[in-house]
């Protein structure tokens, strides 16, 4: 396996060095081809993810495929603009000259996908890599085995592996890949594995983008539109059975609206038919995660839900009431359909408690008070988020998506994705018909005085 991976990386590097990937027309052709390949395999992709997760066609299209098509269309439409050489001003010390910045692809890229949205989180980073002019090796997660196999086959049957290839396998395969020298590594997954990827990249000084996670808070304030806030929160939390890196991880509710929030939450939970049959839930990825989630459900704090069926990998959407920051459910990212509720009296203290935790990937503020909104957005550090909504910021390609601190580094989507796979080469372009002699020998007092007058 090690030899075959080394050979693949070397073959991709040779292909990149041939400059075949650099012409804009080639990149546009590959982006359009990728879109047509996904379109042609839609039915197979929908059937495969249903086997892995019991994920419905509706959710597969809206949560995965539609976002890929949106990213592809954006890249196809904007690629020429993103790739153009940019003229910048030249300072007087270099007069006369031109200065410009040339975007160039980083080279051979490794993309390591995640299991929770296996199509979207594996193929979405490939789009900006292709747009930038890189070659790509994709390592999808092995946990949803059907989606991994489908992506491997559709890429292998339609693209030259020297340009775009999928390598399937387990942790050993990923470890072998990380031993190779890449020009860019893009990883989506847990903070724990992100550290391993970062350490491996450091050996070769390889730039990385890490899309991780964290405990993303949501604030329910006195002034919020309660019915709409709860409607949006319930959808965002239980989407994909809570297996979403930017899902609201816990809710901070002002004590004055606690009962109104619980009443609205009860009504919204009853209105939604959460089940595999209705297509509103998906399975938890494996038995290990079912067991992990079951341990986080404190029976004494269950307000709604709480049922777990290990055989079917089912965890019922669960609300935990009167939770404290010291409870077990608050010690790690939940990544499942469990929603803890923490009541706060003082906003300053609530913000302080959130600050004590690692910086989250997202934060959500439900309020109609501009002062509260401004305070939370200014005082808390997080990757990205929304006011009076949740999760939907990921759908705007003009908003770079990424984390900060423990929740990640770097960003993508739209032009931010193109930049993450691109080096911006700065060039000073000078004519030879004139030259001033201040920088040359001999060093004289008169030259120094003139330089001092110029810079002083």
N, C-alpha and C positions, 0 to 999 in steps of 0.2 A: 504493500500500500504506500509506504513512504516513497519508494522510487517512482511510482506512477504519479503521485502528487507533485514531487519535485519536477518530473518531466512536464507535467501540465503547466506549472508555474513558469518554467523556462520557455516553453512553447508560447505561452501568452506574452512573455516579455519580448521574445523575438518578433512576434506579430506586432506588438506595440512599437518596437523600435523600427519597424518597417514604415511607420507613419501612415499606415492604412486607415487608422481610426481618426485621424485628425481632420480630414475634409468635412465641412459642415454637411454637405450632401450625403456623405456616408452615414453620419450620425442620424440625420433625419430619416434616412432609409431604414436604419435599424430600429428606431423608435416606432415608426409606422409598422414595421414588420412585427415587433413585439406586441403591438396592439392587435394586429390581425391574428396572431397566434393565440393570444388570450381569448379573443372573440370566438375563434374556431373551437376552442376547448372549453367553453363556458359550461356546457352540460356535464362534461366529465369532471370539471372542477367542483361543480355544485354537488354532484353525486359523491365524490371522494370526501369532501369535508363533512357531508352528512354521515358517512361511515365513521369518521374520526370523532365527531362531536355531537351528532344529531343536530347539526346547524341547518336552519331552514333556508330555502332558496331565497326568500325575501332578505334575510339577514346576510347571507353570503353575497348577494348582489349589492346591497346598500352599504354594508360595512367593509367589504373587501374589493369587489370588482369595480364598482362605481368610482371609488377613490382612485384606483389604478388608472381607469380611463380618464379621469379628471386630470391626474398628474401627467399622463402621456399627452393629452391635448394641450395642456399648458406648456410643456416642454417643446412640443412640435411648433407651437405658435410663437414662442419667445426665444427659441434657441439662437437665431441669428443675432438678436439684440444682446443676449447674454454673452455671446462669443466675440463680439466686435472688439477691435483694438480701441482703447480709450485714450484720447489725447488729454494730457494734463498740462498745467502751466509750468514754465521753466523760470527759475529764479535768476536774478541779475548776475550772480557769480558765474553762471554757466552760459551767459549770453555770448554769441548767438547759438541756439540749439533748439531741438524739439525734444519733448519728453512724452513718453506713452507707456501704456501698460498692456501687455499681451497675455490674455488668458490661455493657459496651456494645461492639458490633462496631466494628472499626477502620474499615471502609469497603470500598473497592474493592481487591481483592487480586489480585496476579499470582503464579501458581504456575508455576515452570519445572521440568519433570520431567527425569528421567535415563533413559538408554537401557538400563541393565543389568537393571533390573526395570521395564520400561516401563509396565505397568499399575499395579503397586503404588506406585511412586515418583512417579507422576503423579496418581493418583486418591486416594491416602491423605491427602495434605495438603488436598485439597478437602473431605474429610469434616469436619475441625474448623473449616474456614473457613465451611462451610454452618451447622454447629452454632452458631458464634459469631454468625451473622447477616450475614456479608459477602457481597458479590457477587464472582464469581471469573472471571478469564481464565486459562485453562490453555494453556501453551506446552509441548507434549510434545517430546521429542527427535525430530529428523528422521531419525536413523540407522536405527532399526527402522521403516521406512516403513509397513509393513502395520499395525502396532499403532497408530501415529499416526493413520492414516486411519480405523481402526475407532473409536477414541475420539472423533475429530472428528465422525464420522457419528452415533454413538449419542447424543452430547450434543446435537448440532444438531437431531436429530429428536425430542428429548424435553424440552428445556429452552428457555426464553426466553433468547436471547442477551444481553438486557439484564441477565440475572441470572447465567447460567452459560454461558460460551462457550469454544470451543477455537480457538486460532489456530495453524495449521501454518506451517512454514517453516524456513529455515536460519538461519545466524548473522546475516544482515542483518535478518531478521524479529525475532529476539531483541533486536538492537541498537535497532531502532525501538521495540519495546515498552518497553525500559529508558529511553528518552527521555521517556516519559510520566510523569505524576505519579500514583503509586499510594499507597494508605494502608498497604499491607503487601506485601512481596515475600518469597516463599518459594522458595529455590533448592536443588536437589540436584544435585551434580556435583563437578567437580574443584576443587582449591584455586585453580588458575590462573584459571579462569573465575569462581570465587567472588569473587576480588578485583575483577574487572571489574564484577560485579553490585553489590558493596558500594560501589564508587566511584560508580556510576550512582545508586544509592539515596541516597547522601550529598548529591547535588545538590538533592534535594527533602526531605532529612531524613526519609526513609522508613524505618521500622523493618524489619529483615530477619531472617529465619532462614536460616542457611547450613548445609546438611547436606553436609559435604565428605568427607574420607577421611584417608588416612595409612597409615603402616607399623605395623600393629597386631601387637604381639608376643604370643607364647604361651610360657609357662615350663613346661618339664617338669622337675620336681624329683625328688630321690631318693625321696621318700616317696609318689609318685603311684601310683595304680592304673594300671599301664602299659597293659594290654590295653584297658580302657575309655577311657583318655585318648587313645590312638592312634585308636581307633574313632571317637570324637567329633571329633577333629582332622581326620582324613581326610575325613569327611563335610562338615565346616564349610569346609575349604579348597577342595575341588573342587566344591562346590555351585555351579551356574551357571558351571562351568568357571573358578572363581576370580574371576569378575567380580562380586564382592560387596564393598561398601565396608567391611564389618565382618569380612571373612574374615581368619583368621590370616595375616599377611603373612610372618612368619618365626618359627622355633622356636628358643628358647634351651634347650639340653639340658645338664643337669649331666653332667660327664665320667664320673662313676661309673655312670651308667645309659645311656651312649651306645650300647653294643652291644645292650642289652636293648631300647632304643628302636628301633634300626635293624631288629632282628629282628622286633619287633612291627609295625613300619611295613611291612616286606616282606610279612609275612603278610596284613595288612589290604589292601594294594594288590593282591595277587594275588586276594584274595577278591572284590574289587569289579570288575565288568566295566565299565570306563570306555569307553563308545563312544556314538556317536549312535544306533546301532540299539537299544541297550539302554535308551536314554532317560536315561543317567547323565551325559552330557556335552551341552553346547550349543556352538554355533559361537562363535568369537571374533567380535566385532561387525563388524569390517571388516579389509581387507588391511593397513591402516596399523598396527593394533594387533597383527596377527599378526607383522608384521615387527619391531615394537618388542619383543614378547615373545621372538622368536627370538634377538635380540641379547643378551638377558639370560641365555640358557642357555650357561654355560661348559662346553664338552664335557669339560674335565679334572676337573670337579666333579660330573658327573652320576652319581648313585647309582641312579636308576631313571628310566625314561621318556626324554624328550628329543627325540622325533620331532615334526616340524612339517610340515604339508601346507598350503601357502598357498592352493592351488586350492579346497580344501574348508573353509578357515578352521579347521583342526584343529591344536590344540596338545595333545600328549599330557601327561597329568598327570606332572609332573617333580619329582624330589627332587634338590636340590643339597646335597652333603655338604661338611663342613669349610669352610664359608663364613666370611669375616671381614666386619667392618663396613665395610671399605674396598672390597669387591668392587662391581662395577657394579650387581649385582642389589639391593644395599642402598642405592642412591642415590636411588631413587624408589619410589613405591607400585607394586607389581607388577601388580595387577588382572588376574590370569590364573592358570592352573593350574601355577604354579611355586612350589615350597616350599623356601626355603633353611634349612639347619640350621646353627646356630652353637653350638659347644660352649663351656661356661663352667666354670671351676673355682671362682670366688669369686662369690657372689651379689651382694655389694656392687659389684664391678666390673661385673657384668652390668647391674645397675640403673643404674649410672653411664653406661654406654654407651647405654642406652635413653633416658636423660634428655637426652643430647646431641642426639638427634633431635627434630624437631618433635613436639608432643604428638599422640598417635595417637587415632583415633576409638574404638578398643577395645583391651582388654588381657585376656588369659586366663591363669589360674594353675591349673596342675594339680598339686595337692599334698594330702596328708593331714596336713601339719604346720601347725598353727594359727599358729605364730609366723612362719613363712615367708609364709603367706597374708596375715597382718596387715601384715607389713613391705612386701611388694610393693604392696598396696592403699593403704597410707599414703604410701609414698615416690614412687610414680609418678602423674603426672597424665594422665588419659585420659577420653574421653567417657563410656564405659560398658563393661561387660564381664561376665565370669562366672568363677566358681571351679569347676573340674572340668567345664566345658562350654564351648562356643563358639557364637557367633551367636544362640543361643536367647533371650538376654535381650531381643531385639527383639520377641518374641512376647508379652511381659507388658505390657499397657497401663498398669499402675500404675508402671512404670519409665519415666520420661521418657527419650526417645531423642534424643541430640544430641552434638555435639563440643565441643572446647575448643581455643582457640588456632588453629593451622593446620587442625585437623580440623573447625572450624565454630563456630557460635554459635547459641544458642537451642535449643529442644527441642520435640518433639511426641510423639504417641501418648497416647491417653486424655485426661485433663483437661489435661495439659501442652500438647496440641495446641490445645484450646479456648482456653487462656490465651494462646497465641502469636498468635491472631487477635483478641484482646479487649483493650480498655482498661478498667481498673478505676477508675471515677470516684468520688472520695471526696467525701462531702457532710456538712457540719455543718448540722443543722436546728434552729433556735432559735425559741422562742416570743417573743412581744413583750410579755407581761404583766409582765415584770420585767427590770431591767437594773442592773448595778452600774457605778459611775462611775469606776473606777480608771484606765481607759485614756483617758478624755476630759480635755480641758482644763478648768481650768488645771492645770499641773504644780505640785504642792506637795510640800513636805518631808514632810508627814504621809502623803500618798499613797505616796511613795517608801519611807518606813519600813515601812508596812503591806505593801507589795509585797515588800520585802526579808525581812520576817519570814515571809511566805508561802512564798517560794522558798528561803529560807536553811535 
